[in-house]
Amino acid sequence: MAIIALALIASVSGLSNGFAYDDRWIIVDNPNVHDLANWWQAFGETYWPSIRGASLYRPFTILAYIIQWAAGGESPLLFHVVNVMLYAAVSALVYLFALEILPRHAAWVAAALFAVHPVHVEAVGNVVGQAELWGSGALIGARVLYLRARRNGLTPDRETKIMIAGLYFGGMMFKENVIVLPALLLAAEVFVVHDTRPWRARAEDLFSLLVWLTLLATLFLWMRIEVTGEIGGDVEHPALRNLGFVQRAWVMLALAPEFARLLLWPARLYADYSPQEIPVLPGPTPYHAGGVLLLLCLFVLAAASYRRFPLVTFALTWIAVTIAPVANLLIPTGILIAERTLFVPSIGAVLLIAGLVPWCLDRLSQVARPQRIAAAGALAIVLCAGAARSSERQRAWRDSETVFRTLIMDAPRSFKSHYANGGMLWEAKRAGEAEREWRYAMALFPEYFGVYQEMAHRYREAHVCQAAIPLYLTALDIEPALPLSRIGLAACYLEIANYRQARSVSRVAIAHGMYRRAFEFIIDRADSALVSTDTIDGANRWQGSVSRPATTPGILTALKISDPP
């Protein structure tokens, strides 16, 4: 009960939060979440609405959102109640898990540290972090079942294997990172399961379970590819665009110390980790020395602890395996670092710390009572500080305006802070402030086409195409395969009566297989205008700043084409 109480203290302040940040796209403006009658369609739809560019596949999470949206009357309160309850349940599961590999006092310390860990706030305070909570619960539950079945060298029975397999598949349907469970089972078998039998006999007992888990993982990946068209399904982070495996490895190596800081001392938290707040270094630099030294020390520690302190090796293996899906090595993702993705890896971190508890208790038994009281007081201070920081941080996710305002204060050098804040300011009809934020984002990270495209769209909507055109051209110089930028550019040329340029841009786009219907519509308008005006050189009108009817919004609305995120 104490663990659940700590989890509630750390998270209950989030009940007053509304929908914020990605909640808008995935829940509030997503018609798939609002249709309870056709709930089964969630299995054939992507997690992100297709209009947003990203996709992913999490049908059970969408089903959970559908139920909560209907039951809660479209209010965010029920979503946050579920998040808080899930967090308390997962914290209790961490305690049960720790009990299987640690003495009771050490297990309690591990679960208590987990319950108050500030890096968990994003997964709890933001509604869409619920995918992490459901998936983590399934993953940890399967681990508890396996370790209990393997007590004293026993073999899991058929019912236990079925439950583990069910949790595994269900967890993947909530969030794909649960796919690493077989690797975690193998790590547990090697480092924490006490079985004196030969490895061959142990492997035979585990073989059937691993076969079933492999088949379920294959089924999940097949379903994911059928719906999203690829294994990844995410839009890669702008800083990772066009980078190969080796370059991404250098980028992530430089960020290794930041991962360690967030797991062990999360005093500074951001809603987004992007340049220039964190470095993006696709090649070797002196800055990489910290990451190299950290990983080398951890490898040496894991190897040295293998026989005498296998729990240390297991905890470090847990961190490595659970971070792997978001490490941007095999598959680039939409993030460099995200606090929500450290939810499961943090279990390894608290196990690592709690592993010192038996040693500390042994030493404390040999000292005077005041020193023991001081040690207990130090632990209480750490737990209170963690709970207070988590509770306070929950309020940063109150709504989108609060998220972006806090993000600007927390990470003023992050281009994403200013890019996102600019979009919010524009929607609030504060165009001057929005433009200032977007210009700042461009200065911080000029390699990202999205800022130029977003700002150009807004100029086009305001019928200021002379300002929009250079921005569209810059976006296309950075990334030529941008159909919406080409549509916006062609529509702007049409609006300012540069008909030949409108036709030229449209023909190039059609040749590259982009939105043929949309560009044929623009070509027809341009041809009609050229015939009616008998114009030979539309460039004369471009130079003359001729005012034309507002065609751009009508084109995009009629063709049902929307802007990307």
KEZAMAR-772438 format. One record per residue (C-alpha): x, y, z; residue in three letters. Coordinates in steps of 0.05 Angstrom, whole numbers, padded with zeros to 5 digits, always signed. Layout:
<pts>
XYZALA;...
</pts>
This chain:
<pts>
+00000+00000+00000MET;+00058+00047+00014ALA;+00082+00040-00058ILE;+00013+00056-00086ILE;+00008+00116-00039ALA;+00074+00143-00064LEU;+00053+00134-00136ALA;-00012+00171-00122LEU;+00023+00228-00086ILE;+00070+00236-00146ALA;+00015+00234-00199SER;-00053+00255-00171VAL;-00040+00329-00186SER;-00046+00310-00260GLY;-00121+00297-00253LEU;-00134+00371-00266SER;-00097+00368-00333ASN;-00134+00374-00398GLY;-00115+00350-00467PHE;-00046+00375-00486ALA;+00005+00370-00543TYR;-00002+00303-00581ASP;-00069+00290-00546ASP;-00100+00338-00595ARG;-00080+00299-00658TRP;-00088+00229-00630ILE;-00152+00239-00589ILE;-00187+00306-00594VAL;-00184+00314-00670ASP;-00182+00241-00688ASN;-00249+00215-00714PRO;-00226+00143-00704ASN;-00228+00154-00629VAL;-00298+00183-00630HIS;-00333+00125-00664ASP;-00353+00074-00611LEU;-00400+00037-00659ALA;-00343+00019-00706ASN;-00291+00002-00653TRP;-00267-00058-00692TRP;-00238-00011-00745GLN;-00182+00006-00697ALA;-00148-00059-00719PHE;-00143-00033-00790GLY;-00123+00039-00775GLU;-00058+00072-00756THR;-00047+00101-00687TYR;-00033+00170-00714TRP;-00086+00196-00763PRO;-00058+00188-00833SER;-00063+00262-00845ILE;-00008+00274-00793ARG;+00046+00237-00832GLY;+00067+00189-00777ALA;+00029+00124-00769SER;+00050+00071-00718LEU;+00003+00013-00699TYR;-00028+00010-00629ARG;-00099-00016-00637PRO;-00110-00034-00564PHE;-00090+00036-00543THR;-00139+00066-00592ILE;-00193+00019-00565LEU;-00178+00044-00495ALA;-00184+00116-00519TYR;-00251+00101-00554ILE;-00280+00072-00490ILE;-00255+00129-00446GLN;-00279+00182-00496TRP;-00349+00153-00496ALA;-00353+00136-00422ALA;-00324+00203-00400GLY;-00368+00246-00443GLY;-00308+00272-00484GLU;-00277+00300-00421SER;-00203+00292-00406PRO;-00217+00275-00332LEU;-00230+00200-00343LEU;-00167+00194-00385PHE;-00125+00223-00329HIS;-00160+00180-00277VAL;-00141+00119-00317VAL;-00070+00143-00324ASN;-00062+00154-00250VAL;-00093+00086-00233MET;-00048+00052-00284LEU;+00013+00085-00255TYR;-00004+00061-00185ALA;-00016-00009-00212ALA;+00050-00010-00251VAL;+00087+00014-00189SER;+00057-00044-00150ALA;+00078-00092-00205LEU;+00149-00065-00201VAL;+00148-00083-00127TYR;+00125-00154-00142LEU;+00178-00159-00196PHE;+00233-00134-00150ALA;+00211-00183-00096LEU;+00230-00240-00143GLU;+00303-00218-00147ILE;+00316-00176-00085LEU;+00305-00181-00010PRO;+00241-00149+00014ARG;+00272-00084+00040HIS;+00311-00075-00024ALA;+00250-00090-00067ALA;+00211-00038-00029TRP;+00265+00014-00041VAL;+00266-00002-00116ALA;+00191+00005-00123ALA;+00189+00068-00080ALA;+00242+00101-00123LEU;+00204+00080-00185PHE;+00138+00108-00158ALA;+00166+00178-00147VAL;+00214+00181-00207HIS;+00204+00248-00242PRO;+00222+00221-00310VAL;+00155+00184-00310HIS;+00113+00248-00309VAL;+00106+00253-00384GLU;+00078+00183-00389ALA;+00027+00198-00334VAL;+00011+00272-00342GLY;+00001+00271-00417ASN;-00059+00229-00438VAL;-00024+00194-00496VAL;+00029+00169-00448GLY;-00024+00117-00431GLN;+00004+00072-00486ALA;+00068+00068-00445GLU;+00030+00051-00382LEU;-00012-00005-00412TRP;+00048-00035-00449GLY;+00093-00031-00388SER;+00041-00065-00344GLY;+00036-00123-00393ALA;+00112-00128-00398LEU;+00125-00127-00323ILE;+00066-00174-00309GLY;+00095-00225-00357ALA;+00163-00219-00323ARG;+00132-00231-00254VAL;+00095-00293-00279LEU;+00159-00321-00310TYR;+00203-00309-00249LEU;+00151-00339-00202ARG;+00145-00400-00246ALA;+00221-00408-00246ARG;+00229-00406-00170ARG;+00274-00460-00144ASN;+00289-00484-00215GLY;+00218-00503-00231LEU;+00193-00501-00303THR;+00134-00456-00324PRO;+00071-00497-00334ASP;+00026-00492-00395ARG;-00023-00443-00363GLU;+00034-00396-00343THR;+00063-00398-00413LYS;-00006-00382-00443ILE;-00014-00322-00396MET;+00056-00297-00412ILE;+00042-00304-00487ALA;-00024-00268-00479GLY;+00007-00210-00441LEU;+00063-00206-00493TYR;+00016-00201-00552PHE;-00032-00154-00516GLY;+00026-00110-00494GLY;+00052-00103-00565MET;-00018-00083-00588MET;-00015-00027-00536PHE;+00057-00006-00553LYS;+00109-00038-00598GLU;+00168-00033-00549ASN;+00140-00093-00511VAL;+00170-00135-00568ILE;+00235-00139-00528VAL;+00204-00186-00475LEU;+00239-00250-00501PRO;+00307-00216-00494ALA;+00289-00197-00422LEU;+00268-00269-00407LEU;+00335-00294-00432LEU;+00371-00242-00390ALA;+00333-00264-00328ALA;+00348-00337-00343GLU;+00423-00322-00348VAL;+00431-00273-00291PHE;+00377-00282-00237VAL;+00344-00350-00243VAL;+00374-00401-00195HIS;+00376-00468-00231ASP;+00432-00517-00223THR;+00414-00560-00282ARG;+00457-00560-00345PRO;+00444-00504-00395TRP;+00419-00553-00447ARG;+00363-00577-00402ALA;+00344-00505-00384ARG;+00344-00485-00457ALA;+00297-00542-00475GLU;+00247-00519-00421ASP;+00249-00447-00448LEU;+00249-00466-00521PHE;+00174-00476-00531SER;+00157-00410-00496LEU;+00207-00372-00539LEU;+00179-00404-00602VAL;+00109-00381-00585TRP;+00133-00311-00568LEU;+00171-00308-00634THR;+00109-00329-00673LEU;+00068-00276-00637LEU;+00120-00223-00652ALA;+00120-00243-00725THR;+00044-00239-00727LEU;+00046-00170-00695PHE;+00098-00144-00744LEU;+00058-00172-00803TRP;-00004-00136-00779MET;+00036-00072-00768ARG;+00066-00075-00838ILE;-00002-00089-00869GLU;-00031-00027-00837VAL;+00027+00022-00837THR;+00066-00004-00897GLY;+00131-00010-00859GLU;+00160-00037-00794ILE;+00177+00031-00766GLY;+00118+00074-00785GLY;+00144+00137-00752ASP;+00167+00202-00784VAL;+00241+00207-00767GLU;+00266+00265-00725HIS;+00289+00323-00769PRO;+00359+00317-00741ALA;+00363+00245-00766LEU;+00341+00257-00837ARG;+00386+00226-00889ASN;+00433+00197-00837LEU;+00458+00125-00843GLY;+00467+00074-00788PHE;+00538+00095-00770VAL;+00520+00169-00768GLN;+00459+00156-00724ARG;+00503+00114-00678ALA;+00550+00175-00669TRP;+00490+00219-00655VAL;+00463+00173-00601MET;+00532+00161-00571LEU;+00538+00235-00556ALA;+00471+00233-00521LEU;+00488+00173-00476ALA;+00506+00218-00416PRO;+00438+00252-00422GLU;+00403+00185-00418PHE;+00443+00169-00355ALA;+00426+00236-00324ARG;+00352+00227-00336LEU;+00352+00158-00305LEU;+00394+00176-00243LEU;+00384+00251-00231TRP;+00325+00280-00270PRO;+00327+00350-00241ALA;+00318+00383-00310ARG;+00262+00357-00353LEU;+00239+00378-00422TYR;+00176+00363-00462ALA;+00221+00356-00523ASP;+00296+00343-00534TYR;+00320+00374-00598SER;+00377+00417-00626PRO;+00407+00462-00603GLN;+00388+00444-00531GLU;+00422+00377-00542ILE;+00479+00363-00591PRO;+00469+00326-00657VAL;+00537+00302-00679LEU;+00537+00251-00736PRO;+00612+00243-00735GLY;+00667+00233-00683PRO;+00684+00295-00642THR;+00717+00308-00574PRO;+00646+00315-00546TYR;+00637+00240-00555HIS;+00689+00225-00503ALA;+00637+00227-00447GLY;+00592+00177-00482GLY;+00649+00131-00498VAL;+00675+00133-00427LEU;+00606+00121-00398LEU;+00591+00061-00441LEU;+00660+00032-00430LEU;+00652+00037-00354CYS;+00583+00006-00356LEU;+00609-00052-00399PHE;+00667-00064-00351VAL;+00619-00061-00292LEU;+00571-00111-00324ALA;+00627-00159-00341ALA;+00660-00153-00272ALA;+00594-00164-00236SER;+00572-00224-00277TYR;+00592-00277-00225ARG;+00594-00241-00158ARG;+00537-00191-00168PHE;+00494-00217-00226PRO;+00438-00170-00207LEU;+00481-00111-00230VAL;+00493-00144-00297THR;+00418-00159-00304PHE;+00399-00087-00287ALA;+00447-00059-00339LEU;+00423-00109-00390THR;+00351-00089-00376TRP;+00368-00016-00389ILE;+00404-00032-00454ALA;+00350-00078-00481VAL;+00291-00032-00464THR;+00325+00029-00493ILE;+00343-00007-00558ALA;+00276+00003-00593PRO;+00283+00079-00588VAL;+00359+00083-00597ALA;+00352+00103-00670ASN;+00402+00051-00693LEU;+00366-00001-00734LEU;+00305+00042-00746ILE;+00304+00119-00740PRO;+00246+00145-00697THR;+00212+00211-00688GLY;+00251+00227-00625ILE;+00323+00235-00602LEU;+00305+00229-00528ILE;+00235+00227-00498ALA;+00222+00220-00424GLU;+00162+00174-00434ARG;+00207+00123-00469THR;+00250+00118-00406LEU;+00191+00091-00366PHE;+00212+00018-00372VAL;+00288+00029-00374PRO;+00281+00065-00307SER;+00264-00002-00275ILE;+00335-00024-00289GLY;+00361+00039-00258ALA;+00322+00031-00193VAL;+00342-00043-00189LEU;+00414-00022-00196LEU;+00408+00027-00138ILE;+00366-00020-00095ALA;+00418-00074-00104GLY;+00461-00034-00056LEU;+00409-00037+00000VAL;+00430-00104+00030PRO;+00502-00080+00033TRP;+00480-00015+00065CYS;+00436-00051+00116LEU;+00494-00096+00135ASP;+00539-00035+00147ARG;+00485+00003+00185LEU;+00475-00056+00232SER;+00545-00043+00257GLN;+00537+00032+00272VAL;+00502+00072+00325ALA;+00426+00084+00324ARG;+00431+00159+00306PRO;+00469+00140+00242GLN;+00415+00089+00223ARG;+00362+00142+00234ILE;+00402+00190+00191ALA;+00405+00139+00135ALA;+00330+00127+00139ALA;+00320+00202+00139GLY;+00363+00209+00076ALA;+00320+00158+00040LEU;+00257+00194+00063ALA;+00285+00260+00036ILE;+00300+00229-00031VAL;+00230+00200-00036LEU;+00197+00265-00015CYS;+00239+00305-00064ALA;+00221+00257-00120GLY;+00147+00259-00103ALA;+00147+00335-00098ALA;+00184+00344-00164ARG;+00138+00295-00199SER;+00075+00327-00170SER;+00098+00396-00190GLU;+00119+00373-00259ARG;+00050+00343-00273GLN;+00023+00414-00279ARG;+00069+00427-00338ALA;+00021+00383-00379TRP;-00042+00421-00361ARG;-00056+00443-00433ASP;-00018+00457-00497SER;-00006+00530-00480GLU;+00026+00510-00413THR;+00067+00455-00447VAL;+00096+00503-00498PHE;+00107+00560-00450ARG;+00143+00513-00402THR;+00182+00483-00459LEU;+00208+00552-00479ILE;+00231+00565-00407MET;+00261+00495-00398ASP;+00294+00490-00466ALA;+00302+00559-00497PRO;+00354+00534-00547ARG;+00310+00478-00575SER;+00284+00495-00644PHE;+00224+00450-00631LYS;+00204+00494-00572SER;+00198+00555-00616HIS;+00168+00518-00675TYR;+00112+00488-00634ALA;+00100+00553-00596ASN;+00095+00590-00662GLY;+00039+00544-00685GLY;+00001+00554-00620MET;+00009+00630-00625LEU;-00016+00630-00697TRP;-00079+00592-00677GLU;-00089+00644-00622ALA;-00089+00698-00676LYS;-00022+00726-00652ARG;+00011+00726-00721ALA;+00068+00773-00705GLY;+00091+00733-00645GLU;+00082+00668-00684ALA;+00127+00693-00740GLU;+00179+00714-00690ARG;+00180+00644-00659GLU;+00185+00610-00727TRP;+00242+00656-00748ARG;+00278+00638-00684TYR;+00267+00563-00698ALA;+00297+00572-00768MET;+00358+00606-00739ALA;+00368+00550-00688LEU;+00360+00493-00738PHE;+00359+00517-00810PRO;+00362+00446-00837GLU;+00289+00431-00820TYR;+00241+00441-00878PHE;+00179+00438-00834GLY;+00186+00508-00805VAL;+00192+00540-00874TYR;+00133+00500-00900GLN;+00090+00516-00840GLU;+00104+00591-00845MET;+00094+00590-00920ALA;+00026+00557-00911HIS;+00005+00612-00863ARG;+00027+00667-00910TYR;-00010+00633-00967ARG;-00074+00629-00925GLU;-00067+00703-00912ALA;-00058+00715-00987HIS;+00013+00741-00979VAL;+00043+00696-01032CYS;+00103+00741-01046GLN;+00128+00723-00976ALA;+00105+00650-00981ALA;+00141+00632-01046ILE;+00213+00641-01021PRO;+00196+00599-00960LEU;+00166+00543-01003TYR;+00228+00544-01047LEU;+00274+00539-00986THR;+00234+00480-00959ALA;+00239+00445-01027LEU;+00314+00459-01031ASP;+00321+00422-00964ILE;+00273+00365-00981GLU;+00249+00361-01054PRO;+00197+00307-01038ALA;+00146+00353-01006LEU;+00080+00349-01043PRO;+00045+00399-00998LEU;+00100+00450-01009SER;+00094+00440-01084ARG;+00019+00448-01081ILE;+00026+00511-01040GLY;+00079+00538-01087LEU;+00038+00524-01149ALA;-00025+00553-01117ALA;+00014+00616-01098CYS;+00040+00625-01169TYR;-00032+00617-01193LEU;-00057+00669-01144GLU;-00007+00722-01166ILE;-00022+00706-01239ALA;+00045+00674-01255ASN;+00009+00620-01293TYR;+00068+00590-01330ARG;+00106+00578-01265GLN;+00043+00548-01235ALA;+00039+00499-01294ARG;+00113+00484-01291SER;+00113+00467-01217VAL;+00050+00424-01226SER;+00079+00385-01284ARG;+00143+00369-01246VAL;+00101+00346-01186ALA;+00058+00301-01230ILE;+00121+00271-01261ALA;+00143+00253-01191HIS;+00076+00220-01175GLY;+00050+00274-01127MET;-00025+00287-01119TYR;-00040+00283-01193ARG;-00113+00306-01185ARG;-00093+00368-01146ALA;-00039+00390-01195PHE;-00083+00376-01256GLU;-00135+00422-01224PHE;-00082+00477-01218ILE;-00059+00466-01290ILE;-00131+00472-01315ASP;-00140+00538-01277ARG;-00074+00564-01305ALA;-00090+00544-01376ASP;-00159+00576-01371SER;-00128+00640-01346ALA;-00076+00641-01401LEU;-00128+00631-01455VAL;-00175+00684-01427SER;-00120+00737-01420THR;-00081+00716-01482ASP;-00018+00721-01440THR;+00048+00698-01470ILE;+00093+00711-01411ASP;+00061+00703-01342GLY;+00124+00729-01311ALA;+00103+00800-01330ASN;+00045+00793-01282ARG;+00091+00766-01227TRP;+00133+00828-01233GLN;+00072+00873-01234GLY;+00041+00847-01169SER;-00028+00836-01199VAL;-00084+00823-01150SER;-00125+00760-01164ARG;-00183+00724-01130PRO;-00166+00682-01070ALA;-00157+00613-01103THR;-00110+00577-01056THR;-00157+00558-00998PRO;-00211+00538-01047GLY;-00164+00490-01083ILE;-00139+00456-01020LEU;-00208+00451-00989THR;-00240+00423-01052ALA;-00186+00370-01059LEU;-00188+00354-00984LYS;-00113+00365-00975ILE;-00089+00387-00907SER;-00025+00413-00878ASP;+00024+00366-00844PRO;+00045+00372-00771PRO;
</pts>
